[in-house]
Amino acid sequence: MPLPPSGNTPWPPPQLQIPHADMDMWRAWYAGDTGHLAQVYGGPASYTRNGVARAFFDVAARRAVGGDELRMFWGQEPSPGQQAAKLHVPIGGDIAEMSANLLWADVPTVTVDLDSTDKATAASTQAQIGRYLDDRGHAKMREAAELAAGLSNVYLRAVWDTTLRPRPWSDVILATAVVPEWRWGMLAAATVWRELEPLDEDSGVWRLLEYHTPGAIEYGVYKGDASTLGMQMGFADHHETEFLVKRTNSQGRQATGIDRLLITHLPNVLPNRIWDGVADTAPLGRSDYAGIEPLMDALDESWTSWMRDLRLGKAKIVVPQSMLDTDGPGTGATFDLDKELIVALSGLIGAETMKDSLTEIQFKIRVEEHERTTKALRRQILASAGYSAQSYGEEGSVAVTATEVAARKEESLTTRGLKILYQRPALLEHLTTLMMIDVTHCGAKGVDPAAELTASWPQAVQPDPEATARSLSLLDAAGAISTYMKVKMRSPELDEPEVLAEVRRIRDDKVQATPAGDPFSVGGARGPAEEQSGDEVEPGFDEGQEAEEELADGSSRPELAA
């Protein structure tokens, strides 16, 4: 759809009310804002910073239909006359952070397919891609992965400004700030919007809308209220949009110069289980929190109960009034807790029992019960989100070998592999867009935007060097591995030319280390001068293998050296 017309157009569009309401709920768990949690679950209306979110999450309407979330721990108001003492365990933020760290702790290797361009251009293109994924680009992609894990999906926008940086860069946009248009499950167009700074208290709500299509962006400035878009204004009417006067034509359009969208959709995982039947929500991602909100709520309730036991378990002493010291009528009474000796006077009523009149009150603190409960809830939350307790730092975090680490983190590594399936296409599509902008607007040389790209993520758990060495030693002793495969197993990150070069270096070292004329050296030793200049090492062929001599009967035997 083009930019919406002026008037009482509802904004954001009503068809996004359900997904935006759930995203707002997940944002409360992601941020760990207790006031926001209380607001979205029907508690005290203390969350007032985001009027748009409040408009989407109509608590009164959900209470009327009897939503289950209104019976949540965070939806309960404190008892009258009692101070609110609810505590929150930020496990939602920890899950999103753990997901981003599993995916983007290291930068994936992006390579150019040599079949799609020439060798020199492939090298320069790959070098430029490395500049896109520098520390800034790496940080942005990790930020996008963390937000997608918590809020179900995000969008990547390619931007450029040669007065700030010589090459284009990535911008992350929250899903609630984009109105997508899908075609066959692919993003065909998108409207990006944001609220502008109010000019004064009575100026209403100003919004800037960007309608992205392949090759062009159409801008619009609107002045309305919290729920409607209002009338379309001129770019010069607001100081934040004055720059668009020179950038756009008379229709408010700007040509991008490339025939593709500048927006890339990045879902967390699919399919989406909770918006089944809601139109135009199938391509949106699924949050790691989807379905585990009651468990996170129960964890907060059990942790609050544990802290309540500590608060009530503080030791107290009940002292009879007769043991208080007074300075006279109307001056009150006190008791010295440091007094070591209290004398009971004979003849007074109750003097015989005065020694027992100090009563100590000490409630039991149920540490073990609460600890088992919270630990079980944490494990179930992590398992339902697709992660292992090992990744969260539970007991047994120290492993002897990388094999044990991988075994303990198997569930987390499986989830990591699943998310890479959605991260890789979005990353490659976004990098292609950046290359097109770089060539068109930033003057990049030697970059081929039409080149085919591939991306591979590094291993999450690096193999144990000692275990690898033992395996290679056993295979070598059994004569079941060549030098080429030894190098491949030792350094799987090396490409074919690097592996062959390493094999030659190993062979040369062996030749130089063998004493000349050694009678135990089978085949004799060859000096460096005797090496054939064109001798190449074939993959899988070891220097210890000898040619076989064919016998008269058709069989063969190893050639023996003199």
PALO-579724 format. One line per field, with one value per residue (C-alpha): residue in one letter; residue number from 0; x, y, z. Coordinates in pm, 1 decimal, decimal comma, m for minus. Each point is the difference from the previous one (the first is absolute). Example, Ala and Ser with C-alpha at 12.3 -4.5 7.8 and 13.67 -1.06 7.14 Angstrom:
residues 2
r (A; S)
k (0; 1)
c1 (1230,0; 137,0)
c2 (m450,0; 344,0)
c3 (780,0; m66,0)
END
This chain:
residues 562
r (M; P; L; P; P; S; G; N; T; P; W; P; P; P; Q; L; Q; I; P; H; A; D; M; D; M; W; R; A; W; Y; A; G; D; T; G; H; L; A; Q; V; Y; G; G; P; A; S; Y; T; R; N; G; V; A; R; A; F; F; D; V; A; A; R; R; A; V; G; G; D; E; L; R; M; F; W; G; Q; E; P; S; P; G; Q; Q; A; A; K; L; H; V; P; I; G; G; D; I; A; E; M; S; A; N; L; L; W; A; D; V; P; T; V; T; V; D; L; D; S; T; D; K; A; T; A; A; S; T; Q; A; Q; I; G; R; Y; L; D; D; R; G; H; A; K; M; R; E; A; A; E; L; A; A; G; L; S; N; V; Y; L; R; A; V; W; D; T; T; L; R; P; R; P; W; S; D; V; I; L; A; T; A; V; V; P; E; W; R; W; G; M; L; A; A; A; T; V; W; R; E; L; E; P; L; D; E; D; S; G; V; W; R; L; L; E; Y; H; T; P; G; A; I; E; Y; G; V; Y; K; G; D; A; S; T; L; G; M; Q; M; G; F; A; D; H; H; E; T; E; F; L; V; K; R; T; N; S; Q; G; R; Q; A; T; G; I; D; R; L; L; I; T; H; L; P; N; V; L; P; N; R; I; W; D; G; V; A; D; T; A; P; L; G; R; S; D; Y; A; G; I; E; P; L; M; D; A; L; D; E; S; W; T; S; W; M; R; D; L; R; L; G; K; A; K; I; V; V; P; Q; S; M; L; D; T; D; G; P; G; T; G; A; T; F; D; L; D; K; E; L; I; V; A; L; S; G; L; I; G; A; E; T; M; K; D; S; L; T; E; I; Q; F; K; I; R; V; E; E; H; E; R; T; T; K; A; L; R; R; Q; I; L; A; S; A; G; Y; S; A; Q; S; Y; G; E; E; G; S; V; A; V; T; A; T; E; V; A; A; R; K; E; E; S; L; T; T; R; G; L; K; I; L; Y; Q; R; P; A; L; L; E; H; L; T; T; L; M; M; I; D; V; T; H; C; G; A; K; G; V; D; P; A; A; E; L; T; A; S; W; P; Q; A; V; Q; P; D; P; E; A; T; A; R; S; L; S; L; L; D; A; A; G; A; I; S; T; Y; M; K; V; K; M; R; S; P; E; L; D; E; P; E; V; L; A; E; V; R; R; I; R; D; D; K; V; Q; A; T; P; A; G; D; P; F; S; V; G; G; A; R; G; P; A; E; E; Q; S; G; D; E; V; E; P; G; F; D; E; G; Q; E; A; E; E; E; L; A; D; G; S; S; R; P; E; L; A; A)
k (0; 1; 2; 3; 4; 5; 6; 7; 8; 9; 10; 11; 12; 13; 14; 15; 16; 17; 18; 19; 20; 21; 22; 23; 24; 25; 26; 27; 28; 29; 30; 31; 32; 33; 34; 35; 36; 37; 38; 39; 40; 41; 42; 43; 44; 45; 46; 47; 48; 49; 50; 51; 52; 53; 54; 55; 56; 57; 58; 59; 60; 61; 62; 63; 64; 65; 66; 67; 68; 69; 70; 71; 72; 73; 74; 75; 76; 77; 78; 79; 80; 81; 82; 83; 84; 85; 86; 87; 88; 89; 90; 91; 92; 93; 94; 95; 96; 97; 98; 99; 100; 101; 102; 103; 104; 105; 106; 107; 108; 109; 110; 111; 112; 113; 114; 115; 116; 117; 118; 119; 120; 121; 122; 123; 124; 125; 126; 127; 128; 129; 130; 131; 132; 133; 134; 135; 136; 137; 138; 139; 140; 141; 142; 143; 144; 145; 146; 147; 148; 149; 150; 151; 152; 153; 154; 155; 156; 157; 158; 159; 160; 161; 162; 163; 164; 165; 166; 167; 168; 169; 170; 171; 172; 173; 174; 175; 176; 177; 178; 179; 180; 181; 182; 183; 184; 185; 186; 187; 188; 189; 190; 191; 192; 193; 194; 195; 196; 197; 198; 199; 200; 201; 202; 203; 204; 205; 206; 207; 208; 209; 210; 211; 212; 213; 214; 215; 216; 217; 218; 219; 220; 221; 222; 223; 224; 225; 226; 227; 228; 229; 230; 231; 232; 233; 234; 235; 236; 237; 238; 239; 240; 241; 242; 243; 244; 245; 246; 247; 248; 249; 250; 251; 252; 253; 254; 255; 256; 257; 258; 259; 260; 261; 262; 263; 264; 265; 266; 267; 268; 269; 270; 271; 272; 273; 274; 275; 276; 277; 278; 279; 280; 281; 282; 283; 284; 285; 286; 287; 288; 289; 290; 291; 292; 293; 294; 295; 296; 297; 298; 299; 300; 301; 302; 303; 304; 305; 306; 307; 308; 309; 310; 311; 312; 313; 314; 315; 316; 317; 318; 319; 320; 321; 322; 323; 324; 325; 326; 327; 328; 329; 330; 331; 332; 333; 334; 335; 336; 337; 338; 339; 340; 341; 342; 343; 344; 345; 346; 347; 348; 349; 350; 351; 352; 353; 354; 355; 356; 357; 358; 359; 360; 361; 362; 363; 364; 365; 366; 367; 368; 369; 370; 371; 372; 373; 374; 375; 376; 377; 378; 379; 380; 381; 382; 383; 384; 385; 386; 387; 388; 389; 390; 391; 392; 393; 394; 395; 396; 397; 398; 399; 400; 401; 402; 403; 404; 405; 406; 407; 408; 409; 410; 411; 412; 413; 414; 415; 416; 417; 418; 419; 420; 421; 422; 423; 424; 425; 426; 427; 428; 429; 430; 431; 432; 433; 434; 435; 436; 437; 438; 439; 440; 441; 442; 443; 444; 445; 446; 447; 448; 449; 450; 451; 452; 453; 454; 455; 456; 457; 458; 459; 460; 461; 462; 463; 464; 465; 466; 467; 468; 469; 470; 471; 472; 473; 474; 475; 476; 477; 478; 479; 480; 481; 482; 483; 484; 485; 486; 487; 488; 489; 490; 491; 492; 493; 494; 495; 496; 497; 498; 499; 500; 501; 502; 503; 504; 505; 506; 507; 508; 509; 510; 511; 512; 513; 514; 515; 516; 517; 518; 519; 520; 521; 522; 523; 524; 525; 526; 527; 528; 529; 530; 531; 532; 533; 534; 535; 536; 537; 538; 539; 540; 541; 542; 543; 544; 545; 546; 547; 548; 549; 550; 551; 552; 553; 554; 555; 556; 557; 558; 559; 560; 561)
c1 (0,0; 121,7; 9,6; m337,7; m226,3; m52,9; m283,5; m104,4; 207,1; 65,2; 369,2; 166,1; m231,5; m262,0; 112,5; 323,8; m169,5; 33,9; 367,6; 94,6; m174,0; 197,6; 323,4; m69,6; m44,2; 325,8; 175,0; m99,7; 163,4; 302,4; 56,7; m84,2; m209,5; m219,5; m232,9; m52,2; m62,0; m262,7; m163,8; m25,6; m137,7; m267,8; 175,8; 44,7; 12,4; 357,0; 136,1; m59,0; 303,6; m138,9; m345,4; m3,8; 67,9; m274,2; m247,2; 72,6; m22,3; m351,1; m2,2; m366,4; m103,6; 210,6; m142,1; m350,4; 73,4; 171,2; 355,8; 220,8; 281,6; m205,7; 41,0; 377,1; 216,3; 88,4; m369,2; m80,5; m21,9; 169,5; m210,7; m148,3; 236,3; 292,4; 302,7; 56,7; 300,8; m5,9; 337,6; 91,1; 257,6; 126,4; 11,1; m171,8; 284,6; 250,7; m161,1; 12,9; 360,5; 98,6; m159,8; 190,0; 328,3; m44,1; m56,7; 227,7; 278,5; 221,9; m48,7; m106,7; 219,4; m158,9; 159,1; m59,9; m78,9; 279,5; m243,2; m198,2; 286,2; 370,8; 267,2; 126,3; m349,3; m91,3; 297,5; m79,6; m371,3; 72,6; 234,0; m273,6; m251,1; 247,9; m18,1; m380,3; 40,2; 255,3; m50,4; m293,4; m166,1; 64,4; m154,0; m307,0; m62,3; 35,7; m245,0; m248,0; 33,0; m67,3; m307,1; m132,6; 33,7; m205,2; m249,2; m38,6; 143,8; 181,7; 82,8; 338,4; 19,0; 293,6; 89,0; 276,8; 132,3; 344,2; 38,3; m2,3; 158,7; 158,5; m207,6; m361,1; m90,5; m281,1; m286,4; m223,0; m374,3; m243,9; m285,3; m259,7; 133,6; m58,0; m320,8; 101,5; m156,3; 54,1; m10,6; 33,9; 153,4; 266,0; 22,8; m121,5; m35,2; 17,4; m110,4; 245,2; m135,2; 103,5; m136,3; 162,0; 73,2; m314,8; 24,6; m201,0; m240,0; m306,2; 159,4; m126,2; 201,1; 233,7; 107,8; 239,4; m87,0; 239,8; m157,2; 273,6; m39,7; 270,8; 179,0; m178,4; m101,1; m309,0; m10,3; m295,2; m35,6; m326,0; m146,3; m265,8; m55,8; 94,4; m232,2; m46,2; 243,5; m156,3; 70,9; 301,9; 229,3; 295,2; 358,0; 86,7; m270,4; 220,1; 366,8; 83,4; m118,4; 130,0; 286,8; m251,9; m90,1; 322,2; 15,9; m344,6; m191,5; m333,1; m184,4; 218,8; 185,7; 369,8; 161,4; 241,3; 180,2; m18,4; m279,5; m58,6; m133,7; 231,1; m186,3; 78,8; m219,4; 174,0; m231,0; 107,4; m137,1; m305,0; m277,5; m198,2; m218,1; m197,3; m133,3; m157,9; m291,0; 104,2; 42,4; 347,1; 180,2; 129,9; 341,6; 57,3; 230,8; m64,7; 142,0; 205,9; m250,1; m307,7; m182,8; 233,6; m136,5; m190,7; 320,6; 196,2; m285,5; 12,7; 376,3; m53,6; m269,3; 222,3; 294,7; m222,1; m124,2; 360,1; 86,9; m320,6; 118,5; 325,1; m183,8; m238,3; 275,7; 187,6; 35,8; m235,1; m23,5; m324,3; 67,0; m261,5; m92,4; 122,7; 355,3; 4,1; 188,1; m196,1; 110,5; m337,2; m358,3; m38,3; 364,3; m44,0; 189,9; 309,2; 181,2; 377,6; 85,3; 360,2; m98,1; 167,3; m176,6; m368,0; m93,8; m342,7; m126,5; m147,9; m350,0; m128,2; m270,1; 153,8; 355,4; 58,5; m72,7; 164,2; 310,9; m206,1; m179,1; 242,9; m146,5; 200,2; m182,8; 190,1; m193,0; 141,6; 165,4; m80,6; 323,3; 18,6; m361,7; 22,6; 335,5; m130,0; m310,6; 183,3; 261,3; m268,4; m180,1; 321,1; 77,9; m349,8; 4,5; 331,9; m105,9; m326,4; 191,9; 238,1; 309,0; 187,0; 62,3; 372,9; m14,8; m165,0; 277,0; m167,5; 199,3; 266,2; 111,9; 362,9; 55,7; 317,5; m20,7; m176,7; m197,2; m148,9; m80,3; m178,6; m191,7; m116,9; m91,4; m159,0; m343,5; 146,3; 215,5; m303,1; m190,2; 303,4; 4,2; m372,9; 37,3; 291,6; m243,9; m182,8; 303,0; 198,9; m250,4; m73,5; 371,2; 89,4; m295,8; 93,8; 367,1; m102,5; m206,5; 296,3; 223,3; m250,5; m16,3; 378,1; 51,4; m282,9; 35,2; 337,5; 223,6; 127,0; 241,1; 53,5; m324,1; m242,8; m348,4; m118,5; 250,3; m144,0; 78,5; 22,1; 35,2; 123,1; m14,4; 298,8; m33,2; m170,6; 223,6; 357,0; 148,2; 244,3; 355,4; 116,5; m287,1; 64,1; 369,5; m79,0; m239,8; 255,4; 269,5; m216,2; m101,3; 361,9; 116,6; m264,7; 107,4; m355,3; 54,9; 205,6; 186,1; m260,8; m282,2; 209,2; 26,0; m372,3; m94,5; 242,6; m104,3; m342,1; m16,7; 277,7; m98,6; 142,1; 311,8; 90,4; m32,0; 223,3; 259,1; 6,0; 44,4; 301,1; 155,2; m43,2; 154,7; 295,9; 61,0; 8,9; 244,7; 235,5; m18,2; 95,1; 381,4; 174,4; 84,7; m207,5; m17,6; m335,3; m152,6; m208,1; 49,1; 288,3; m10,8; m28,9; 159,8; m177,6; 191,6; m136,0; m362,7; m186,9; m104,6; m344,5; m71,5; m351,9; m179,6; m332,4; m280,4; m3,7; 346,6; 257,6; 372,8; 42,9; m194,2; 201,8; m89,6; m95,7; 168,8; m225,5; 100,1; m33,6; m311,0; m176,9; 51,6; 215,3; 252,0; 157,0; 314,5; 299,9; 289,9; 353,9)
c2 (0,0; 358,0; 256,7; 16,1; 298,4; 286,1; m18,4; m230,2; m293,9; m236,5; m32,3; m241,8; m199,9; m208,6; m328,1; 25,6; 44,9; m364,4; m52,0; 342,2; m77,8; m322,9; 175,2; 259,8; m279,4; m165,1; 335,8; 24,0; m338,7; 89,5; 335,3; m128,9; 311,1; m95,1; 294,5; m107,2; m360,7; 116,9; 213,1; m264,6; m260,1; 225,1; 116,3; 360,4; 240,8; 105,5; m37,0; 334,9; 59,5; m145,1; 115,5; m202,0; m321,0; 84,3; 59,2; m345,2; m177,9; 86,8; m165,5; 75,8; m178,0; m305,8; m17,1; m3,2; m314,1; m168,4; m24,5; m245,8; 253,1; 210,8; m271,4; 20,0; 88,8; 334,7; 77,7; m21,2; 323,4; 17,7; m49,2; 321,4; 166,9; m221,8; 116,3; m156,4; m232,4; m193,4; m101,0; m81,8; m251,0; 135,7; m341,5; 141,6; 239,3; m276,5; m230,3; 266,6; 84,2; m367,6; m48,3; 295,1; m120,1; m348,0; 147,5; 303,0; m53,8; m26,1; 143,2; m259,2; m50,8; 147,2; m114,4; 82,7; m285,8; m6,9; m132,8; 325,9; 244,6; 12,2; m70,8; 356,8; 144,3; m276,5; 90,2; 374,4; m66,4; m228,9; 259,2; 264,4; m235,5; m34,8; 378,5; m16,5; m258,0; 198,5; 59,2; 234,9; m237,7; m298,5; 182,3; 95,5; m356,8; m125,7; 270,9; m110,9; m365,5; 86,1; 209,1; m269,4; m265,2; 207,1; 174,9; m268,2; 199,7; 317,1; 184,6; 102,7; 325,6; 92,4; 369,9; 222,7; 350,1; 71,8; 299,1; m242,9; m319,2; m86,0; m317,1; m102,7; m160,4; m191,5; 137,1; m217,4; 76,6; m151,2; m201,2; 228,4; 290,0; m172,8; m74,0; m279,7; m108,5; m365,2; m172,1; m378,4; 18,8; 251,7; 365,1; 201,5; 347,5; 152,4; 316,4; 111,2; 254,3; 184,0; 270,9; 341,6; 238,6; 197,1; 368,0; 103,0; m153,6; 47,8; m79,6; m360,7; m301,1; 47,8; m303,9; m56,1; m284,4; m152,3; m222,5; m222,6; m162,9; m137,1; 306,2; 275,4; 134,2; 215,7; 223,4; 147,1; 215,4; m28,4; 186,4; m188,8; m150,6; m318,4; m223,2; 173,1; 112,7; 341,7; 247,1; m12,3; 298,2; 145,9; m100,2; 357,0; 1,3; m202,8; 57,5; m375,4; m36,8; 320,6; m193,1; m188,0; 317,6; m21,9; m378,0; m69,8; 107,4; 177,3; m324,7; m64,8; m286,5; m79,1; m235,6; m246,7; m88,8; m377,1; m230,0; m169,0; 74,2; 163,7; m192,6; m363,2; m207,3; m210,3; m247,9; m186,1; m345,8; m129,7; m109,2; 230,7; m203,5; 272,3; 209,9; m283,6; 140,9; 364,9; 146,6; 99,5; m130,9; m334,8; 138,8; 166,5; m182,6; m175,7; 138,2; m218,8; 103,7; m124,0; m243,2; 29,1; 326,0; m184,6; m182,0; 326,7; 145,5; m300,8; 44,4; 359,3; m114,1; m269,4; 238,3; 261,7; m266,5; m92,1; 361,6; 30,2; m287,2; 184,2; 316,6; m173,1; m219,4; 285,3; m77,6; 193,9; 27,2; 54,4; 189,7; 44,1; 356,1; m37,0; m40,1; 328,8; 299,3; 323,5; 354,0; 108,2; 39,2; 103,7; m62,5; m350,7; m314,3; m177,8; m330,0; m31,5; m299,1; 8,7; m39,9; m319,1; m41,6; 32,1; m51,6; m136,4; 161,7; m242,9; 55,8; 129,9; m183,5; m198,4; 43,0; m374,4; m15,1; 325,9; m187,4; m156,9; 315,4; 87,5; m177,6; m51,6; m26,0; m162,6; m119,2; m278,4; 107,0; m270,2; 30,7; m354,3; m12,3; 336,1; m84,4; m326,3; 174,5; 287,3; m233,5; m226,0; 300,2; 136,0; m334,6; m32,3; 358,3; m55,0; m338,0; 143,7; 289,0; m247,4; 34,8; m222,4; 89,0; m30,7; 312,3; 190,2; m87,7; m276,2; m259,9; m186,9; 298,2; m121,6; m267,2; m194,8; m22,6; 176,2; m319,2; 24,1; 366,7; m76,0; m285,3; 218,6; 286,4; m221,6; 162,7; 351,3; m95,7; m149,4; 324,9; 192,7; m206,5; 61,2; 375,7; 8,3; m125,6; 333,8; 218,9; m105,6; 99,9; 333,5; 73,7; m78,5; 199,0; 298,3; m17,5; m1,4; 314,3; 166,3; m84,1; 150,4; 321,8; 6,9; m21,8; 240,3; 272,8; m45,1; m64,4; m344,8; m152,7; m366,3; m105,9; m226,1; 17,1; m280,9; m246,9; m300,4; m7,0; m279,1; 26,4; m251,6; 39,7; m107,3; m298,8; 89,5; m242,3; m18,7; m352,6; m93,8; 11,7; m282,9; m228,3; 83,3; m81,2; m336,6; m88,1; 92,5; m201,2; m312,4; 33,1; 53,6; m303,5; m208,8; 133,7; 117,0; 370,3; 213,2; 319,7; 192,0; m126,6; 60,1; 366,7; 15,1; m147,5; 219,9; 326,0; m36,7; 375,7; m17,7; m0,4; m234,7; 203,8; 59,9; m370,8; m97,9; 260,2; m134,9; m356,5; 112,0; 169,6; m315,4; m211,4; 237,2; m0,7; m379,9; m7,9; 245,4; m181,3; m342,7; m63,8; m57,4; m363,6; m128,6; m379,9; m9,9; 258,5; m201,4; 131,9; 220,2; 369,0; 260,0; 333,3; 323,0; 23,2; m337,7; 107,7; 26,1; 356,8; m96,1; m249,5; 53,9; m170,4; m143,3; 3,8; m327,4; m111,0; m42,7; 24,7; m344,9; m175,2; m175,7; m95,4; m359,5; m227,2; m217,2; m364,6; m242,3; m159,0; 337,0; 44,6; 268,5; 36,3; 302,8; 123,5; m64,5; 238,3; m123,2)
c3 (0,0; m58,6; 275,8; 180,6; m69,0; 239,0; 250,3; 281,5; m119,9; 295,0; 68,5; 30,4; m227,9; 185,4; m161,2; 199,8; 337,6; 108,9; m94,7; 137,5; 329,8; 35,2; m98,9; 268,1; 255,4; m110,2; 16,7; 366,5; 69,8; m211,1; 170,1; 349,5; 68,9; 296,5; m57,4; m359,8; 109,2; 246,8; m268,5; m272,9; 241,9; 144,6; 313,9; 116,2; m293,0; 69,3; m351,5; m164,9; m219,8; m323,9; m93,1; m322,3; 192,0; 249,6; m282,4; m144,4; 333,7; 117,4; 342,5; 66,9; m321,6; 79,6; 351,8; m150,7; m200,6; 293,4; m130,9; 187,3; 21,0; 240,6; 266,5; m25,3; 299,1; m155,0; m50,2; 371,7; 192,7; 343,1; 311,1; 142,4; 242,1; m100,8; m189,9; m342,6; 17,4; m328,6; m138,8; m358,6; m125,0; m337,1; m167,1; m310,3; m68,1; 75,3; m258,4; m272,5; 84,8; 2,4; m341,8; m147,4; 150,9; m145,4; m346,1; m9,9; 250,5; m310,4; m347,6; m259,5; m303,6; m313,9; m324,4; m365,4; m236,8; m260,7; m259,7; 13,9; m67,1; m83,6; 259,2; 43,8; 37,0; 244,0; 218,4; 4,6; 56,3; 291,6; 150,6; m20,3; 165,1; 285,3; 45,3; 23,9; 278,6; 197,7; 370,9; m65,6; m244,4; 225,2; 296,7; m204,9; m113,1; 357,7; 112,8; m265,6; 107,1; 365,9; m82,5; m234,3; 271,7; 241,6; m228,8; m271,1; m294,9; m103,2; m320,9; m141,7; m194,5; m224,0; 36,0; m130,2; 58,7; m142,3; 232,7; 295,0; m135,5; m337,7; m40,3; 80,6; 329,7; 171,9; 206,4; 222,7; 12,4; 250,9; m146,4; 160,4; m210,8; m336,6; m189,4; m240,7; m328,0; m95,3; m336,2; m0,4; 344,9; m110,1; 101,0; m301,0; 157,9; 347,1; 178,8; 268,6; 245,7; 315,1; 225,3; m24,8; 281,2; 95,2; m84,5; 307,7; 252,7; m219,6; m336,8; m7,3; m115,6; m295,6; m203,7; m288,3; m239,4; m255,9; m263,4; m144,8; m341,0; m232,9; m136,4; 195,5; 342,0; 50,6; 308,7; 186,8; 313,4; 192,8; 295,8; 197,8; 342,7; 185,4; m203,2; m336,0; m265,8; m59,8; m277,2; m228,6; 49,6; m188,5; 68,1; 97,6; 270,9; 237,0; 73,8; m7,8; m361,9; m156,1; m161,6; m218,0; m191,7; m202,8; m10,1; m151,8; m307,8; m9,1; 84,9; 303,2; m169,6; m1,3; m252,1; 161,2; m321,2; 62,2; m105,0; 334,9; 346,7; 252,0; 273,6; 88,1; 230,0; 264,4; 180,5; 312,0; m86,4; m183,0; m9,2; 221,9; 234,4; 174,1; m289,6; m193,1; m197,0; 34,6; m348,4; m123,0; 308,8; m133,1; m113,2; 336,8; 236,1; 329,7; 322,0; 233,0; 270,8; m185,7; 228,0; 300,5; 142,3; 279,5; 97,5; 19,9; 204,2; 236,5; 36,6; 111,2; 244,2; 154,3; 25,8; 164,3; 245,7; 82,1; 75,5; 204,3; 216,9; 57,7; 88,3; 240,9; 140,3; 160,9; 370,4; 228,6; 382,8; 189,3; 326,1; 277,8; 76,3; 359,1; m126,2; m189,7; 138,3; 30,7; 67,5; 130,3; m108,3; m360,6; m91,3; m140,5; 93,2; m134,2; 43,7; m5,2; m218,4; 126,8; 365,5; 122,3; 334,7; 87,2; 368,9; 93,3; 326,0; 249,8; 124,5; m328,6; m181,8; m284,5; 123,1; m7,0; m368,3; m100,4; m107,4; m277,3; m103,9; m284,9; m303,7; m319,3; m333,1; m286,8; m305,2; m213,2; m325,3; m257,8; m193,8; m134,8; m117,6; m177,0; m155,2; m146,9; m131,3; m167,2; m145,8; m149,4; m145,5; m153,8; m160,0; m144,9; m130,3; m175,1; m140,2; m135,5; m157,6; m166,6; 217,6; 242,5; 361,9; m67,7; m218,8; 285,7; 244,7; 200,1; 194,4; m187,2; m204,1; m0,8; m263,2; m63,4; m377,3; m281,9; m61,1; 348,8; m50,5; m328,7; 164,6; 286,3; m232,3; m264,8; 26,9; m24,4; m298,1; m176,1; 49,8; m125,5; m319,9; m48,2; 35,9; m242,9; m265,9; 31,4; 73,6; m308,8; m277,7; 168,3; 46,2; m363,0; m134,3; 215,9; m104,7; m366,5; 59,2; 170,8; m298,0; m245,4; 203,4; 32,8; m375,4; m91,4; 263,3; 172,8; m300,4; 98,9; m251,6; m73,7; 169,2; m184,8; 157,7; m229,9; 146,9; 179,0; 373,9; 252,5; 377,6; 253,5; 375,3; 214,7; 228,5; 326,1; 192,3; m117,5; m7,6; 272,9; m148,5; 225,6; m106,4; m366,0; 38,6; 158,6; m282,2; m265,2; 176,6; 12,4; m364,7; m104,3; 197,4; m175,1; m339,8; m64,2; m73,9; m236,6; 75,2; m197,3; 222,1; 312,7; m90,4; m83,6; 336,9; 190,0; m172,3; m166,6; m61,1; m264,6; m366,0; m264,6; m101,2; 364,2; 81,3; m292,9; 97,8; 356,3; m130,0; m207,0; 301,9; 209,1; m275,8; m38,4; 375,0; m0,8; m292,0; 164,5; 336,2; m147,4; 28,9; m335,3; m63,8; 291,1; m53,5; 180,3; m233,2; m246,9; m346,8; 108,4; 73,3; m268,0; 47,8; m79,1; m328,9; m110,9; 39,9; m324,1; m60,6; m121,8; 278,8; 125,5; 288,0; m93,9; 258,0; 190,2; m128,4; 275,4; m50,1; 162,1; m271,4; m273,1; m351,7; m57,4; m251,5; m209,5; m9,0; m290,9; 143,0; 19,2; 373,6; 150,4; 279,6; 166,0; m170,5; 222,9; 20,2; m30,2)
END
